[in-house]
Amino acid sequence: MKQQTFIFGEKDGVSLAADLFTPEKPAGRTVIYFHGGGLLYGSRRDLNESYINQFLSGGFNVLLADYRLAPETKLPEIYQDASDIVLYFTENASKWGLPGNDFALFGQSSGAFLSLLLATDPALPSPFAVLSFYGYSSVSADWLREENDYFNTLPKISESLKNAMIHPNALTSGSVDTRYPLYVYARQSGNWLNLVFGDSPTETDLEPFKLDPERDFHFLPPVFLAHSFADQDVPISESELIKNGTLESELFTVRDLPHDFDTKTADAEGRMAYDAAIRFLNRIY
């Protein structure tokens, strides 16, 4: 395995970086990964090395990309960061001896949300597939606007603690220890939209970030979805909606496991989900 790290942009005084992993002999296809974390925490390096190795062994390069986090940066600018790495890769892939047009988009949770949006954007090159692990397709889903029962079983995050976790400057990485409570606050209070858009976003603000099944889903390329029936954060109905509305898709499910069921790589279900995703990619391309 070879790893290269490069800067693909600089915004608000922070560098946007990406890590490119290739097998000893570079593969022809690349998976571009966006991490989860509700757009509030996480890092491009959240994807476990064992999963990276599964992709490499399956015949894929893997590109892990930064994006700025909310609430320091709002969703329209976060989406621009995600767009920028897609454009940067397609325009510069030849530098690494790779084809720029043979790529799939992969995200976990909010990273899957970004991937799905990117895949329908007519201003961007089209991926040959999307891998959506416990993702969603719209910021207007009711469950994102409501207080969450599961998160309200956790210790209450106060307004003052929430404010203390917000940085004065933009950032591209936030650890679970330092930033996860910010997401807990968002889900306990039902204020996630305000954190990622600013106070009281209008429907006009939200419209570009809502994929409509009737209008948008048929523009999606083949989609592989993975979700737990016991997901306490993003309901599995989100993946079922995408599965039922797309022209070609596959839904891998697990039972009695949490939202990010693939976090513990020792669990067989995580390895099985990635094996199924790779089989899907190899079948459709």
C-alpha positions in Angstrom: 0.0 0.0 0.0 1.2 3.5 -0.9 0.0 6.7 0.7 0.2 10.2 -0.6 -1.1 13.3 1.2 -1.8 16.5 -0.7 -3.5 19.9 -0.2 -6.4 20.6 -2.6 -7.4 24.0 -1.2 -7.1 26.6 1.5 -10.1 28.4 2.9 -10.6 30.6 6.0 -7.0 30.1 6.9 -7.1 26.3 7.0 -5.7 23.8 4.5 -7.9 21.2 3.0 -6.0 17.9 2.7 -6.6 14.5 1.2 -4.9 11.1 1.6 -4.6 8.9 -1.5 -4.1 5.2 -0.9 -3.1 3.0 -3.8 -2.1 -0.7 -4.1 1.5 -1.4 -5.1 0.1 -1.4 -8.6 -2.4 1.5 -8.8 -5.9 0.4 -9.6 -8.0 1.9 -12.3 -10.9 2.9 -10.1 -11.0 5.2 -7.0 -13.3 5.5 -4.1 -13.6 9.1 -2.7 -14.6 9.0 1.0 -16.4 11.6 3.2 -16.5 11.0 6.9 -19.5 11.2 9.1 -20.1 13.1 12.3 -23.3 15.1 11.6 -21.1 17.7 9.8 -20.0 18.8 13.3 -17.2 16.4 14.2 -15.0 13.6 12.7 -12.0 13.4 10.5 -11.0 12.2 7.0 -8.9 9.6 8.8 -11.9 8.0 10.5 -12.0 5.2 8.0 -10.3 2.2 9.6 -7.2 0.9 7.9 -8.7 -2.6 7.6 -11.6 -1.2 5.5 -9.1 0.7 3.3 -7.2 -2.5 2.8 -10.5 -4.3 1.8 -11.0 -1.7 -1.0 -7.3 -1.9 -2.1 -7.5 -5.7 -2.2 -10.8 -5.4 -4.2 -9.1 -3.4 -6.9 -9.7 0.2 -5.8 -7.7 3.2 -4.8 -9.1 5.1 -1.8 -9.1 8.9 -1.4 -10.0 10.4 2.0 -11.0 14.0 1.9 -11.2 16.9 4.4 -14.1 19.3 4.6 -14.7 22.1 7.0 -17.0 21.5 10.0 -20.1 23.2 11.2 -21.0 25.4 13.0 -17.8 27.3 12.3 -18.5 26.8 8.6 -22.0 26.5 7.2 -23.4 23.7 4.9 -23.2 25.6 1.6 -19.4 26.1 2.2 -19.0 22.5 3.4 -20.6 21.3 0.3 -18.3 23.4 -1.8 -15.3 21.8 -0.1 -16.7 18.4 -1.0 -17.3 19.6 -4.6 -13.7 20.9 -4.8 -12.1 17.5 -4.0 -14.2 15.8 -6.7 -13.1 18.4 -9.2 -9.5 18.4 -8.0 -9.3 14.6 -8.3 -10.8 14.5 -11.8 -8.5 17.2 -13.0 -5.3 15.9 -11.4 -5.7 12.2 -11.3 -3.3 11.8 -14.3 -0.5 13.1 -12.0 -0.8 9.8 -10.0 -1.3 7.7 -13.1 -5.0 7.3 -12.5 -8.0 7.9 -14.7 -10.0 10.8 -13.5 -13.4 9.6 -14.6 -13.5 6.2 -12.9 -14.6 7.1 -9.3 -17.3 6.2 -6.8 -18.4 8.4 -3.9 -18.5 6.9 -0.4 -19.8 8.4 2.8 -20.8 7.4 6.3 -23.9 9.2 7.7 -23.5 12.9 6.9 -20.7 12.0 4.6 -23.2 9.8 2.7 -25.5 12.7 2.6 -22.8 14.8 0.9 -22.0 11.9 -1.5 -25.6 11.6 -2.6 -25.9 15.4 -3.2 -22.6 15.4 -5.2 -23.8 12.5 -7.3 -26.8 14.5 -8.6 -25.0 17.8 -9.1 -25.0 18.5 -12.9 -22.0 20.9 -12.5 -19.8 18.0 -11.4 -18.3 14.9 -13.0 -20.6 11.9 -12.5 -19.4 9.0 -10.3 -20.1 5.5 -11.4 -21.7 4.6 -8.0 -22.4 5.8 -4.5 -21.8 3.9 -1.3 -24.1 5.2 1.4 -23.5 3.8 4.9 -26.4 4.8 7.2 -26.9 8.0 5.2 -29.8 10.3 4.3 -30.9 12.4 1.4 -32.5 15.6 2.7 -32.0 18.2 5.5 -35.8 18.5 5.7 -36.4 15.1 7.2 -38.6 15.4 10.3 -36.2 13.4 12.5 -33.5 16.0 11.9 -35.8 18.8 13.2 -37.0 17.0 16.3 -35.6 16.1 19.7 -34.2 12.6 19.6 -35.3 10.1 22.2 -32.0 8.1 22.3 -29.8 11.2 22.7 -32.1 12.5 25.4 -31.1 9.4 27.5 -27.5 10.7 27.5 -26.3 13.4 30.0 -27.8 16.8 29.1 -25.5 19.1 27.1 -26.1 22.7 28.3 -26.1 25.7 26.1 -23.0 27.0 27.8 -21.1 23.8 27.1 -22.3 23.8 23.5 -20.9 27.4 23.1 -17.6 26.4 24.7 -17.1 23.7 22.0 -17.4 26.1 19.1 -14.1 27.5 17.8 -13.5 31.1 16.7 -11.9 29.8 13.5 -12.7 27.1 10.8 -11.5 23.6 11.4 -11.4 20.4 9.4 -11.2 17.8 12.2 -12.9 17.3 15.5 -12.4 14.3 17.7 -15.2 12.4 19.4 -13.8 13.5 22.8 -13.9 17.2 22.0 -16.8 17.5 19.5 -19.3 14.6 19.9 -21.1 16.4 22.7 -21.9 19.2 20.2 -23.7 16.7 18.1 -25.4 15.3 21.2 -26.6 18.8 22.0 -27.9 19.2 18.4 -30.0 16.0 18.6 -31.2 16.6 22.2 -32.4 20.1 21.3 -33.6 19.5 17.8 -31.3 22.4 16.8 -29.1 20.6 14.2 -30.3 22.7 11.3 -29.5 25.9 13.2 -25.9 24.7 13.8 -25.2 23.7 10.2 -27.1 26.6 8.5 -27.2 29.4 11.1 -30.2 30.6 13.1 -33.7 30.1 11.5 -32.8 28.8 8.0 -35.5 29.4 5.4 -36.9 26.9 3.0 -35.0 28.7 0.3 -31.8 28.0 2.3 -32.7 24.3 2.6 -33.9 23.7 -0.9 -30.5 22.9 -2.5 -29.8 20.3 0.1 -33.0 18.2 -0.3 -33.0 15.4 -2.8 -36.6 14.7 -3.9 -37.4 11.1 -4.7 -39.6 12.1 -7.7 -37.3 14.8 -9.0 -33.7 13.7 -8.1 -33.4 10.0 -7.3 -33.5 8.8 -10.9 -30.4 10.9 -11.6 -28.4 8.9 -9.1 -26.0 6.3 -10.3 -26.2 2.8 -8.8 -26.3 3.1 -5.0 -25.1 0.6 -2.4 -26.7 1.2 1.0 -25.8 -0.2 4.4 -28.0 0.3 7.5 -28.9 -1.2 10.9 -32.6 -1.8 11.7 -31.7 -0.6 15.3 -30.1 2.7 14.2 -30.9 5.1 17.0 -29.8 8.2 15.0 -30.7 7.9 11.3 -33.7 5.7 10.8 -33.4 2.9 8.3 -36.4 4.3 6.5 -33.9 6.8 5.0 -32.0 4.0 3.2 -35.2 2.2 2.3 -36.5 5.4 0.7 -33.4 5.7 -1.5 -33.4 2.0 -2.3 -37.1 2.1 -3.4 -36.6 5.3 -5.5 -33.5 4.5 -7.4 -33.1 2.6 -10.7 -30.3 0.3 -9.4 -29.5 -0.2 -5.8 -28.7 -2.7 -3.1 -29.5 -2.5 0.7 -27.3 -4.4 3.1 -28.9 -4.6 6.6 -27.9 -5.7 10.1 -29.9 -6.1 13.2 -29.5 -5.0 16.8 -26.5 -2.9 16.1 -25.9 0.9 16.6 -25.9 3.6 14.0 -22.2 3.3 13.0 -22.2 -0.5 13.2 -19.0 -0.8 11.2 -16.9 1.2 13.8 -15.8 -2.0 15.5 -13.8 -3.7 12.8 -13.6 -6.9 14.8 -17.3 -7.4 14.3 -18.1 -9.6 11.3 -21.0 -7.4 10.2 -18.6 -4.5 9.3 -16.3 -6.7 7.2 -19.4 -8.3 5.5 -20.8 -4.8 4.7 -17.6 -3.8 3.0 -17.3 -7.1 1.1 -20.8 -6.6 -0.1 -20.1 -3.0 -1.2 -17.0 -4.1 -3.1 -18.9 -6.9 -4.8 -21.6 -4.4 -5.8 -19.0 -2.0 -7.3 -17.3 -4.9 -9.2 -20.7 -6.0 -10.5 -21.9 -2.7 -11.8 -18.5 -1.6 -13.2 
